[in-house]
């Protein structure tokens, strides 16, 4: 087999200039891009996007309009760094169980493309950068809340609850509910009752969202010895729990209507009604396809209900 060293040392007529250029120029660039993609994947960018929607929409609701572009930018950057850092540390800690799950075995750590110490350093650095951004460009309360959310996700959910109890996502899901608190604090410098209501919306949304995913990945979680609800109490009872949580979620989602008015209330009721109808359909069907539809709608639901709140706040001015 001809190595890169063999190619470089071969006579000019034995190898083309293009091949040499590929070895000398293209390969490092390709490796850099691949490594960058791996680090970005450690930060879980899809989760970042969803959490930023809840944070920025809350900022608009708190301001009853569009905050300054600079505040939106720095708050978004700080929130992305906090979420990405805690996600990277989660990947570092869970690398052993990620290795045995089909959904996660190709991640950078289980596959060996990134070393554990590199992932941990990356995560800690992102969280530290998040605190600096919030303290310097936003305010100290927002910084403290963002840090609290990240630490809660790492220490309470990932390290303490995830592998020990089927209540892991019920309690640990509070970590993902911090962005509305951060967004409200970024605009007002305080945390008022509407922020706690929006916190409750995300908190109550988290279990049915993850349980619909767990219905699809029962075997994966069982192989990794992670006690997700469907593997503990079965699919039928999990569907009932989903419905109970949705009733609580829909109730909580209507409360911001006290501040945002009838337009928001109608939008929230329609989105919640669709969610409940899909959950009932998924329970009746009992298929993987129905669970997948429910899971994907749950993602759209959370984003849309915050968007409805933000749009209503802008319209009301």
HELIX and SHEET records of a PDB file:
HELIX    1   1 UNK A    4  UNK A    9  1                                   6    
HELIX    2   2 UNK A   12  UNK A   14  5                                   3    
HELIX    3   3 UNK A   17  UNK A   21  1                                   5    
HELIX    4   4 UNK A   22  UNK A   26  3                                   5    
HELIX    5   5 UNK A   27  UNK A   42  1                                  16    
HELIX    6   6 UNK A   45  UNK A   63  1                                  19    
HELIX    7   7 UNK A   69  UNK A   93  1                                  25    
HELIX    8   8 UNK A   95  UNK A   98  1                                   4    
HELIX    9   9 UNK A  116  UNK A  137  1                                  22    
HELIX   10  10 UNK A  140  UNK A  151  1                                  12    
HELIX   11  11 UNK A  152  UNK A  161  3                                  10    
HELIX   12  12 UNK A  168  UNK A  172  1                                   5    
HELIX   13  13 UNK A  173  UNK A  177  5                                   5    
HELIX   14  14 UNK A  178  UNK A  188  1                                  11    
HELIX   15  15 UNK A  193  UNK A  216  1                                  24    
HELIX   16  16 UNK A  218  UNK A  223  1                                   6    
HELIX   17  17 UNK A  229  UNK A  233  1                                   5    
HELIX   18  18 UNK A  235  UNK A  255  1                                  21    
HELIX   19  19 UNK A  257  UNK A  260  1                                   4    
HELIX   20  20 UNK A  262  UNK A  285  1                                  24    
HELIX   21  21 UNK A  288  UNK A  316  1                                  29    
END                                                                             
